[in-house]
Structures are given as C-alpha cells and as structure tokens.
C-alpha cells in the first residue's frame, strides 16, 4: 500500500484547506504563498532530513518553514501535542523529534466533519525545543504512544502543560 492510499494521507488532504486558513490567518498570507514539499518536489529533502513540510512566503518576501499535523476528532479527547519520536519503534530508528528544523508547528484536531479544526495551536519551535532540552530520555520514553497502524511512536504532552509563551497562536472552538 502506498502512502497515498492510507486513511492518514486522505485525512491530511481533507484538512489541507483548514490548515491553509489557519496559516493564512496567523501569518497573513494567501494559500498560493504556502508551498508544501511532496515526494516529487525539489525541496522534498527538507521534509526527509529536517521535518519541514512547507515554507510560506510572508508579505515582506521572507520565508518561514513549518510542519503541520491535523489529528482526527476521536483523538481530540486527549488534547495533546504529538511529535514522532521513533520512526520505527521496533528498530528504535529516530523520528522527526530528533531532526526537526521547522520554525513553527501547526498542530490541531479536526472537528466531527473532518474538514475544520475544533482546536489548533501554532507552536514556536525554537523556544519550545529549548524548553524540552533538559528532560531525560526516560522522561520522553514515559510519554510515548505507539501508532497502532504503523511502526512509529509519538512523544506527547498535554496542550495545557505547554507554557503559553511557546504558542505563537492558538484557537479553540
């Protein structure tokens, strides 16, 4: 099965317009200023090596890089920020947490329609990652949830445990 055949990929495509609306609102950019890196894109190496899903061109012409994740409504009850810790939990292949170079992370939960957000956060990654730097590997290991449909596992932290200064912007229905 290819990535494009997975329900996760289909869900991300369905939520793409909602992500565009959030990014447009937060950074004052139209959708055509949001450039995502699929496998055929010349900059796809940024996603592969640095967990950068997109770049946006700001009104002043400069660029910001970002990562985005829209989780499904049934998971909303957890209200946690998640990031891939192990790409393969069986071999302990490190995930995006260990090489992310995005400047921001749009993270949120879809509503029941799967087309809009019920809650989203835009996390300013540099100070957020600096805040996490002194935690032990065990601290992270105690906060890992395995994906039941893939080999990955994810570090999680409750939205409400993240200090407000690391949220660049946020919204909740």
Helices and strands as residue ranges (DSSP letters): G 3-5, H 7-27, G 31-33, E 34-36, H 44-50, E 54-57, E 63-71, G 73-78, E 80-88, E 93-94, G 96-98, E 104-110, E 117-124, H 125-132, H 137-141, E 144-146, E 153-158, G 159-161, G 164-166, E 167-172
